[in-house]
Amino acid sequence: MTATKTWETELFWGLGYEFDPQWLLTPAQQALQAKLIDLYATVLQPNAIASLLSQKNP
């Protein structure tokens, strides 16, 4: 796989696709993976930051 790995709009600094065997995933699994990544970036990460700053756990 020669695609560049990204996180949201930035280049991903971790392991590339050569160590991340995406070709083993079915299309349904790839769609689920994309949904989970989006959920983390849009919901979980902002909530974690807010919890950290307010020093309150959900």
All heavy atoms as a GROMACS GRO file, in nm:
protein
  464
    1MET      N    1   0.086  -0.117   0.000
    1MET     CA    2   0.000   0.000   0.000
    1MET      C    3   0.090   0.124   0.000
    1MET      O    4   0.178   0.138   0.082
    1MET     CB    5  -0.090  -0.004   0.123
    1MET     CG    6  -0.190   0.106   0.128
    1MET     SD    7  -0.313   0.084   0.259
    1MET     CE    8  -0.439   0.005   0.165
    2THR      N    9   0.064   0.213  -0.092
    2THR     CA   10   0.149   0.330  -0.106
    2THR      C   11   0.081   0.458  -0.059
    2THR      O   12   0.140   0.564  -0.069
    2THR     CB   13   0.192   0.347  -0.252
    2THR    OG1   14   0.075   0.361  -0.333
    2THR    CG2   15   0.275   0.228  -0.299
    3ALA      N   16  -0.041   0.449  -0.011
    3ALA     CA   17  -0.113   0.568   0.035
    3ALA      C   18  -0.045   0.627   0.158
    3ALA      O   19   0.012   0.556   0.240
    3ALA     CB   20  -0.257   0.533   0.068
    4THR      N   21  -0.052   0.758   0.169
    4THR     CA   22   0.004   0.827   0.285
    4THR      C   23  -0.098   0.821   0.398
    4THR      O   24  -0.215   0.853   0.379
    4THR     CB   25   0.034   0.973   0.251
    4THR    OG1   26   0.124   0.976   0.141
    4THR    CG2   27   0.098   1.045   0.368
    5LYS      N   28  -0.054   0.782   0.514
    5LYS     CA   29  -0.143   0.769   0.629
    5LYS      C   30  -0.160   0.906   0.694
    5LYS      O   31  -0.063   0.977   0.718
    5LYS     CB   32  -0.082   0.669   0.728
    5LYS     CG   33  -0.178   0.616   0.828
    5LYS     CD   34  -0.114   0.503   0.906
    5LYS     CE   35  -0.213   0.429   0.988
    5LYS     NZ   36  -0.152   0.319   1.062
    6THR      N   37  -0.287   0.943   0.722
    6THR     CA   38  -0.315   1.072   0.783
    6THR      C   39  -0.401   1.054   0.907
    6THR      O   40  -0.465   0.952   0.926
    6THR     CB   41  -0.390   1.165   0.686
    6THR    OG1   42  -0.512   1.104   0.648
    6THR    CG2   43  -0.308   1.194   0.562
    7TRP      N   44  -0.400   1.156   0.992
    7TRP     CA   45  -0.489   1.165   1.107
    7TRP      C   46  -0.562   1.297   1.092
    7TRP      O   47  -0.501   1.404   1.100
    7TRP     CB   48  -0.411   1.160   1.237
    7TRP     CG   49  -0.500   1.172   1.357
    7TRP    CD1   50  -0.514   1.283   1.435
    7TRP    CD2   51  -0.588   1.074   1.409
    7TRP    NE1   52  -0.606   1.259   1.534
    7TRP    CE2   53  -0.653   1.130   1.520
    7TRP    CE3   54  -0.619   0.944   1.374
    7TRP    CZ2   55  -0.747   1.060   1.594
    7TRP    CZ3   56  -0.712   0.877   1.450
    7TRP    CH2   57  -0.773   0.934   1.558
    8GLU      N   58  -0.692   1.289   1.065
    8GLU     CA   59  -0.773   1.404   1.025
    8GLU      C   60  -0.708   1.466   0.903
    8GLU      O   61  -0.700   1.401   0.800
    8GLU     CB   62  -0.791   1.502   1.141
    8GLU     CG   63  -0.871   1.444   1.255
    8GLU     CD   64  -0.890   1.539   1.370
    8GLU    OE1   65  -0.823   1.643   1.376
    8GLU    OE2   66  -0.976   1.509   1.455
    9THR      N   67  -0.656   1.589   0.909
    9THR     CA   68  -0.597   1.651   0.790
    9THR      C   69  -0.445   1.651   0.792
    9THR      O   70  -0.383   1.695   0.697
    9THR     CB   71  -0.646   1.797   0.778
    9THR    OG1   72  -0.610   1.868   0.897
    9THR    CG2   73  -0.797   1.802   0.759
   10GLU      N   74  -0.384   1.601   0.899
   10GLU     CA   75  -0.237   1.604   0.911
   10GLU      C   76  -0.178   1.467   0.882
   10GLU      O   77  -0.244   1.365   0.896
   10GLU     CB   78  -0.198   1.648   1.052
   10GLU     CG   79  -0.247   1.787   1.087
   10GLU     CD   80  -0.209   1.826   1.229
   10GLU    OE1   81  -0.116   1.766   1.285
   10GLU    OE2   82  -0.274   1.917   1.282
   11LEU      N   83  -0.049   1.467   0.844
   11LEU     CA   84   0.020   1.341   0.826
   11LEU      C   85   0.031   1.268   0.958
   11LEU      O   86   0.054   1.329   1.062
   11LEU     CB   87   0.160   1.365   0.770
   11LEU     CG   88   0.169   1.413   0.626
   11LEU    CD1   89   0.315   1.438   0.589
   11LEU    CD2   90   0.109   1.311   0.532
   12PHE      N   91   0.011   1.137   0.954
   12PHE     CA   92   0.021   1.055   1.074
   12PHE      C   93   0.169   1.031   1.103
   12PHE      O   94   0.244   0.989   1.015
   12PHE     CB   95  -0.053   0.923   1.053
   12PHE     CG   96  -0.054   0.835   1.174
   12PHE    CD1   97  -0.126   0.870   1.287
   12PHE    CD2   98   0.019   0.718   1.176
   12PHE    CE1   99  -0.128   0.788   1.399
   12PHE    CE2  100   0.018   0.635   1.287
   12PHE     CZ  101  -0.055   0.671   1.398
   13TRP      N  102   0.213   1.052   1.225
   13TRP     CA  103   0.354   1.042   1.260
   13TRP      C  104   0.393   0.903   1.309
   13TRP      O  105   0.510   0.876   1.332
   13TRP     CB  106   0.391   1.146   1.366
   13TRP     CG  107   0.300   1.142   1.485
   13TRP    CD1  108   0.187   1.216   1.503
   13TRP    CD2  109   0.309   1.058   1.599
   13TRP    NE1  110   0.126   1.184   1.621
   13TRP    CE2  111   0.200   1.085   1.684
   13TRP    CE3  112   0.400   0.961   1.640
   13TRP    CZ2  113   0.180   1.020   1.804
   13TRP    CZ3  114   0.378   0.897   1.760
   13TRP    CH2  115   0.270   0.927   1.841
   14GLY      N  116   0.297   0.814   1.326
   14GLY     CA  117   0.324   0.679   1.377
   14GLY      C  118   0.364   0.584   1.266
   14GLY      O  119   0.414   0.624   1.160
   15LEU      N  120   0.339   0.457   1.289
   15LEU     CA  121   0.373   0.356   1.190
   15LEU      C  122   0.290   0.373   1.064
   15LEU      O  123   0.172   0.405   1.070
   15LEU     CB  124   0.350   0.215   1.248
   15LEU     CG  125   0.438   0.175   1.366
   15LEU    CD1  126   0.395   0.040   1.420
   15LEU    CD2  127   0.583   0.174   1.327
   16GLY      N  128   0.352   0.347   0.951
   16GLY     CA  129   0.283   0.359   0.824
   16GLY      C  130   0.203   0.234   0.791
   16GLY      O  131   0.195   0.138   0.869
   17TYR      N  132   0.144   0.234   0.673
   17TYR     CA  133   0.061   0.122   0.630
   17TYR      C  134   0.140  -0.007   0.614
   17TYR      O  135   0.083  -0.115   0.620
   17TYR     CB  136  -0.010   0.155   0.499
   17TYR     CG  137  -0.129   0.246   0.516
   17TYR    CD1  138  -0.135   0.368   0.453
   17TYR    CD2  139  -0.236   0.206   0.594
   17TYR    CE1  140  -0.245   0.450   0.468
   17TYR    CE2  141  -0.346   0.288   0.611
   17TYR     CZ  142  -0.350   0.410   0.547
   17TYR     OH  143  -0.459   0.490   0.563
   18GLU      N  144   0.273   0.002   0.595
   18GLU     CA  145   0.352  -0.121   0.582
   18GLU      C  146   0.349  -0.205   0.710
   18GLU      O  147   0.374  -0.324   0.707
   18GLU     CB  148   0.496  -0.090   0.540
   18GLU     CG  149   0.576  -0.008   0.639
   18GLU     CD  150   0.561   0.142   0.626
   18GLU    OE1  151   0.470   0.188   0.554
   18GLU    OE2  152   0.640   0.213   0.688
   19PHE      N  153   0.319  -0.143   0.823
   19PHE     CA  154   0.308  -0.215   0.951
   19PHE      C  155   0.163  -0.222   1.000
   19PHE      O  156   0.137  -0.259   1.112
   19PHE     CB  157   0.394  -0.148   1.058
   19PHE     CG  158   0.539  -0.150   1.025
   19PHE    CD1  159   0.604  -0.036   0.979
   19PHE    CD2  160   0.613  -0.267   1.036
   19PHE    CE1  161   0.738  -0.039   0.948
   19PHE    CE2  162   0.747  -0.271   1.005
   19PHE     CZ  163   0.809  -0.156   0.961
   20ASP      N  164   0.069  -0.182   0.916
   20ASP     CA  165  -0.072  -0.176   0.950
   20ASP      C  166  -0.149  -0.247   0.840
   20ASP      O  167  -0.190  -0.185   0.743
   20ASP     CB  168  -0.114  -0.029   0.960
   20ASP     CG  169  -0.253  -0.010   1.015
   20ASP    OD1  170  -0.316  -0.109   1.055
   20ASP    OD2  171  -0.299   0.105   1.016
   21PRO      N  172  -0.166  -0.376   0.850
   21PRO     CA  173  -0.219  -0.456   0.738
   21PRO      C  174  -0.367  -0.431   0.706
   21PRO      O  175  -0.453  -0.513   0.736
   21PRO     CB  176  -0.194  -0.600   0.783
   21PRO     CG  177  -0.198  -0.593   0.932
   21PRO     CD  178  -0.142  -0.459   0.967
   22GLN      N  179  -0.396  -0.318   0.645
   22GLN     CA  180  -0.532  -0.284   0.608
   22GLN      C  181  -0.591  -0.382   0.507
   22GLN      O  182  -0.712  -0.399   0.501
   22GLN     CB  183  -0.536  -0.142   0.550
   22GLN     CG  184  -0.499  -0.035   0.647
   22GLN     CD  185  -0.602  -0.022   0.757
   22GLN    OE1  186  -0.720  -0.005   0.732
   22GLN    NE2  187  -0.558  -0.030   0.880
   23TRP      N  188  -0.508  -0.445   0.428
   23TRP     CA  189  -0.557  -0.537   0.325
   23TRP      C  190  -0.623  -0.661   0.385
   23TRP      O  191  -0.691  -0.734   0.316
   23TRP     CB  192  -0.445  -0.578   0.230
   23TRP     CG  193  -0.332  -0.648   0.299
   23TRP    CD1  194  -0.323  -0.781   0.326
   23TRP    CD2  195  -0.213  -0.589   0.351
   23TRP    NE1  196  -0.207  -0.809   0.392
   23TRP    CE2  197  -0.136  -0.692   0.409
   23TRP    CE3  198  -0.163  -0.459   0.355
   23TRP    CZ2  199  -0.014  -0.669   0.469
   23TRP    CZ3  200  -0.041  -0.438   0.415
   23TRP    CH2  201   0.031  -0.541   0.471
   24LEU      N  202  -0.604  -0.685   0.514
   24LEU     CA  203  -0.668  -0.799   0.580
   24LEU      C  204  -0.812  -0.769   0.621
   24LEU      O  205  -0.888  -0.859   0.650
   24LEU     CB  206  -0.589  -0.842   0.704
   24LEU     CG  207  -0.448  -0.894   0.678
   24LEU    CD1  208  -0.378  -0.923   0.811
   24LEU    CD2  209  -0.451  -1.019   0.592
   25LEU      N  210  -0.848  -0.642   0.624
   25LEU     CA  211  -0.982  -0.603   0.667
   25LEU      C  212  -1.082  -0.612   0.552
   25LEU      O  213  -1.050  -0.579   0.438
   25LEU     CB  214  -0.982  -0.459   0.720
   25LEU     CG  215  -0.893  -0.430   0.841
   25LEU    CD1  216  -0.901  -0.283   0.876
   25LEU    CD2  217  -0.930  -0.517   0.958
   26THR      N  218  -1.203  -0.656   0.586
   26THR     CA  219  -1.310  -0.657   0.487
   26THR      C  220  -1.359  -0.513   0.467
   26THR      O  221  -1.332  -0.425   0.550
   26THR     CB  222  -1.428  -0.743   0.536
   26THR    OG1  223  -1.486  -0.680   0.651
   26THR    CG2  224  -1.384  -0.885   0.569
   27PRO      N  225  -1.432  -0.486   0.360
   27PRO     CA  226  -1.487  -0.351   0.341
   27PRO      C  227  -1.572  -0.306   0.460
   27PRO      O  228  -1.568  -0.189   0.498
   27PRO     CB  229  -1.569  -0.364   0.212
   27PRO     CG  230  -1.498  -0.470   0.135
   27PRO     CD  231  -1.454  -0.569   0.240
   28ALA      N  232  -1.649  -0.397   0.518
   28ALA     CA  233  -1.731  -0.360   0.635
   28ALA      C  234  -1.642  -0.323   0.753
   28ALA      O  235  -1.672  -0.228   0.827
   28ALA     CB  236  -1.824  -0.475   0.672
   29GLN      N  237  -1.534  -0.396   0.773
   29GLN     CA  238  -1.443  -0.365   0.883
   29GLN      C  239  -1.372  -0.232   0.858
   29GLN      O  240  -1.349  -0.155   0.952
   29GLN     CB  241  -1.340  -0.476   0.900
   29GLN     CG  242  -1.398  -0.604   0.954
   29GLN     CD  243  -1.301  -0.720   0.949
   29GLN    OE1  244  -1.220  -0.732   0.856
   29GLN    NE2  245  -1.307  -0.807   1.050
   30GLN      N  246  -1.337  -0.204   0.734
   30GLN     CA  247  -1.274  -0.076   0.701
   30GLN      C  248  -1.369   0.040   0.726
   30GLN      O  249  -1.329   0.145   0.776
   30GLN     CB  250  -1.225  -0.075   0.557
   30GLN     CG  251  -1.106  -0.166   0.533
   30GLN     CD  252  -1.066  -0.175   0.388
   30GLN    OE1  253  -1.138  -0.132   0.298
   30GLN    NE2  254  -0.949  -0.232   0.364
   31ALA      N  255  -1.498   0.021   0.693
   31ALA     CA  256  -1.598   0.126   0.719
   31ALA      C  257  -1.615   0.148   0.868
   31ALA      O  258  -1.623   0.263   0.914
   31ALA     CB  259  -1.731   0.088   0.654
   32LEU      N  260  -1.619   0.039   0.945
   32LEU     CA  261  -1.631   0.051   1.090
   32LEU      C  262  -1.508   0.121   1.149
   32LEU      O  263  -1.521   0.209   1.235
   32LEU     CB  264  -1.647  -0.087   1.154
   32LEU     CG  265  -1.654  -0.092   1.306
   32LEU    CD1  266  -1.772  -0.009   1.357
   32LEU    CD2  267  -1.663  -0.234   1.354
   33GLN      N  268  -1.391   0.087   1.100
   33GLN     CA  269  -1.268   0.151   1.146
   33GLN      C  270  -1.272   0.302   1.119
   33GLN      O  271  -1.238   0.382   1.206
   33GLN     CB  272  -1.148   0.088   1.076
   33GLN     CG  273  -1.016   0.147   1.118
   33GLN     CD  274  -0.900   0.095   1.035
   33GLN    OE1  275  -0.908   0.091   0.912
   33GLN    NE2  276  -0.794   0.054   1.101
   34ALA      N  277  -1.316   0.341   1.001
   34ALA     CA  278  -1.326   0.483   0.967
   34ALA      C  279  -1.424   0.555   1.059
   34ALA      O  280  -1.398   0.667   1.105
   34ALA     CB  281  -1.366   0.500   0.822
   35LYS      N  282  -1.539   0.491   1.090
   35LYS     CA  283  -1.637   0.551   1.180
   35LYS      C  284  -1.580   0.567   1.321
   35LYS      O  285  -1.602   0.668   1.387
   35LYS     CB  286  -1.763   0.465   1.187
   35LYS     CG  287  -1.849   0.474   1.064
   35LYS     CD  288  -1.973   0.388   1.079
   35LYS     CE  289  -2.057   0.386   0.954
   35LYS     NZ  290  -2.173   0.299   0.966
   36LEU      N  291  -1.506   0.466   1.368
   36LEU     CA  292  -1.448   0.474   1.502
   36LEU      C  293  -1.342   0.583   1.512
   36LEU      O  294  -1.334   0.656   1.611
   36LEU     CB  295  -1.389   0.339   1.542
   36LEU     CG  296  -1.490   0.229   1.569
   36LEU    CD1  297  -1.420   0.095   1.587
   36LEU    CD2  298  -1.574   0.263   1.690
   37ILE      N  299  -1.260   0.596   1.409
   37ILE     CA  300  -1.157   0.701   1.407
   37ILE      C  301  -1.224   0.837   1.409
   37ILE      O  302  -1.182   0.928   1.483
   37ILE     CB  303  -1.063   0.684   1.287
   37ILE    CG1  304  -0.975   0.560   1.308
   37ILE    CG2  305  -0.978   0.808   1.265
   37ILE    CD1  306  -0.893   0.520   1.187
   38ASP      N  307  -1.331   0.854   1.329
   38ASP     CA  308  -1.402   0.982   1.326
   38ASP      C  309  -1.469   1.010   1.461
   38ASP      O  310  -1.465   1.123   1.509
   38ASP     CB  311  -1.507   0.980   1.215
   38ASP     CG  312  -1.578   1.112   1.204
   38ASP    OD1  313  -1.511   1.215   1.182
   38ASP    OD2  314  -1.703   1.114   1.218
   39LEU      N  315  -1.529   0.909   1.523
   39LEU     CA  316  -1.591   0.925   1.654
   39LEU      C  317  -1.488   0.970   1.757
   39LEU      O  318  -1.514   1.061   1.837
   39LEU     CB  319  -1.655   0.794   1.700
   39LEU     CG  320  -1.717   0.793   1.839
   39LEU    CD1  321  -1.838   0.885   1.842
   39LEU    CD2  322  -1.754   0.653   1.880
   40TYR      N  323  -1.371   0.910   1.756
   40TYR     CA  324  -1.268   0.950   1.850
   40TYR      C  325  -1.228   1.096   1.827
   40TYR      O  326  -1.219   1.174   1.922
   40TYR     CB  327  -1.143   0.861   1.838
   40TYR     CG  328  -1.031   0.914   1.922
   40TYR    CD1  329  -1.032   0.895   2.060
   40TYR    CD2  330  -0.930   0.990   1.868
   40TYR    CE1  331  -0.932   0.949   2.140
   40TYR    CE2  332  -0.830   1.044   1.946
   40TYR     CZ  333  -0.831   1.023   2.082
   40TYR     OH  334  -0.734   1.077   2.161
   41ALA      N  335  -1.205   1.131   1.701
   41ALA     CA  336  -1.156   1.266   1.671
   41ALA      C  337  -1.260   1.374   1.699
   41ALA      O  338  -1.224   1.486   1.737
   41ALA     CB  339  -1.112   1.273   1.525
   42THR      N  340  -1.388   1.342   1.682
   42THR     CA  341  -1.491   1.446   1.695
   42THR      C  342  -1.562   1.448   1.830
   42THR      O  343  -1.614   1.552   1.870
   42THR     CB  344  -1.598   1.431   1.586
   42THR    OG1  345  -1.657   1.301   1.595
   42THR    CG2  346  -1.538   1.450   1.448
   43VAL      N  347  -1.564   1.335   1.903
   43VAL     CA  348  -1.639   1.329   2.028
   43VAL      C  349  -1.549   1.296   2.148
   43VAL      O  350  -1.544   1.371   2.245
   43VAL     CB  351  -1.754   1.226   2.019
   43VAL    CG1  352  -1.827   1.216   2.152
   43VAL    CG2  353  -1.851   1.264   1.908
   44LEU      N  354  -1.482   1.184   2.140
   44LEU     CA  355  -1.407   1.137   2.257
   44LEU      C  356  -1.289   1.227   2.292
   44LEU      O  357  -1.269   1.259   2.409
   44LEU     CB  358  -1.360   0.994   2.234
   44LEU     CG  359  -1.471   0.891   2.215
   44LEU    CD1  360  -1.412   0.755   2.186
   44LEU    CD2  361  -1.560   0.886   2.335
   45GLN      N  362  -1.210   1.266   2.194
   45GLN     CA  363  -1.094   1.350   2.222
   45GLN      C  364  -1.132   1.485   2.282
   45GLN      O  365  -1.076   1.524   2.385
   45GLN     CB  366  -1.009   1.367   2.096
   45GLN     CG  367  -0.879   1.441   2.121
   45GLN     CD  368  -0.798   1.457   1.995
   45GLN    OE1  369  -0.853   1.463   1.885
   45GLN    NE2  370  -0.668   1.463   2.009
   46PRO      N  371  -1.228   1.559   2.225
   46PRO     CA  372  -1.268   1.685   2.288
   46PRO      C  373  -1.323   1.666   2.429
   46PRO      O  374  -1.297   1.749   2.518
   46PRO     CB  375  -1.375   1.741   2.193
   46PRO     CG  376  -1.344   1.680   2.062
   46PRO     CD  377  -1.292   1.543   2.094
   47ASN      N  378  -1.401   1.560   2.453
   47ASN     CA  379  -1.453   1.535   2.587
   47ASN      C  380  -1.341   1.502   2.684
   47ASN      O  381  -1.346   1.542   2.801
   47ASN     CB  382  -1.555   1.422   2.585
   47ASN     CG  383  -1.687   1.465   2.524
   47ASN    OD1  384  -1.715   1.584   2.511
   47ASN    ND2  385  -1.768   1.368   2.486
   48ALA      N  386  -1.241   1.428   2.639
   48ALA     CA  387  -1.128   1.395   2.725
   48ALA      C  388  -1.052   1.521   2.764
   48ALA      O  389  -1.011   1.538   2.879
   48ALA     CB  390  -1.036   1.296   2.655
   49ILE      N  391  -1.034   1.610   2.668
   49ILE     CA  392  -0.963   1.736   2.697
   49ILE      C  393  -1.043   1.819   2.797
   49ILE      O  394  -0.987   1.873   2.893
   49ILE     CB  395  -0.938   1.814   2.566
   49ILE    CG1  396  -0.836   1.737   2.480
   49ILE    CG2  397  -0.889   1.955   2.596
   49ILE    CD1  398  -0.822   1.791   2.339
   50ALA      N  399  -1.175   1.829   2.777
   50ALA     CA  400  -1.259   1.906   2.870
   50ALA      C  401  -1.256   1.845   3.010
   50ALA      O  402  -1.248   1.918   3.110
   50ALA     CB  403  -1.403   1.911   2.818
   51SER      N  404  -1.260   1.712   3.019
   51SER     CA  405  -1.253   1.646   3.150
   51SER      C  406  -1.120   1.672   3.217
   51SER      O  407  -1.113   1.695   3.338
   51SER     CB  408  -1.275   1.496   3.134
   51SER     OG  409  -1.405   1.469   3.092
   52LEU      N  410  -1.014   1.669   3.139
   52LEU     CA  411  -0.881   1.693   3.194
   52LEU      C  412  -0.870   1.836   3.248
   52LEU      O  413  -0.820   1.859   3.358
   52LEU     CB  414  -0.775   1.668   3.087
   52LEU     CG  415  -0.630   1.691   3.128
   52LEU    CD1  416  -0.587   1.589   3.234
   52LEU    CD2  417  -0.539   1.680   3.007
   53LEU      N  418  -0.919   1.931   3.171
   53LEU     CA  419  -0.908   2.072   3.212
   53LEU      C  420  -0.996   2.102   3.333
   53LEU      O  421  -0.957   2.186   3.416
   53LEU     CB  422  -0.942   2.164   3.096
   53LEU     CG  423  -0.846   2.159   2.977
   53LEU    CD1  424  -0.898   2.247   2.863
   53LEU    CD2  425  -0.706   2.204   3.020
   54SER      N  426  -1.112   2.040   3.342
   54SER     CA  427  -1.200   2.066   3.456
   54SER      C  428  -1.170   1.975   3.575
   54SER      O  429  -1.229   1.992   3.681
   54SER     CB  430  -1.346   2.047   3.414
   54SER     OG  431  -1.373   1.912   3.386
   55GLN      N  432  -1.081   1.880   3.555
   55GLN     CA  433  -1.041   1.783   3.656
   55GLN      C  434  -1.161   1.705   3.708
   55GLN      O  435  -1.171   1.672   3.826
   55GLN     CB  436  -0.967   1.851   3.771
   55GLN     CG  437  -0.837   1.913   3.726
   55GLN     CD  438  -0.761   1.977   3.841
   55GLN    OE1  439  -0.812   1.995   3.949
   55GLN    NE2  440  -0.637   2.008   3.816
   56LYS      N  441  -1.254   1.675   3.618
   56LYS     CA  442  -1.370   1.594   3.649
   56LYS      C  443  -1.373   1.475   3.554
   56LYS      O  444  -1.355   1.491   3.434
   56LYS     CB  445  -1.501   1.673   3.633
   56LYS     CG  446  -1.517   1.783   3.734
   56LYS     CD  447  -1.651   1.852   3.713
   56LYS     CE  448  -1.669   1.966   3.811
   56LYS     NZ  449  -1.794   2.038   3.788
   57ASN      N  450  -1.400   1.359   3.607
   57ASN     CA  451  -1.415   1.242   3.524
   57ASN      C  452  -1.562   1.221   3.491
   57ASN      O  453  -1.648   1.245   3.576
   57ASN     CB  454  -1.361   1.118   3.593
   57ASN     CG  455  -1.211   1.122   3.608
   57ASN    OD1  456  -1.142   1.170   3.519
   57ASN    ND2  457  -1.160   1.071   3.718
   58PRO      N  458  -1.591   1.180   3.367
   58PRO     CA  459  -1.732   1.161   3.330
   58PRO      C  460  -1.793   1.045   3.406
   58PRO      O  461  -1.733   0.961   3.461
   58PRO     CB  462  -1.728   1.131   3.181
   58PRO     CG  463  -1.587   1.103   3.147
   58PRO     CD  464  -1.500   1.151   3.260
   0.00000   0.00000   0.00000
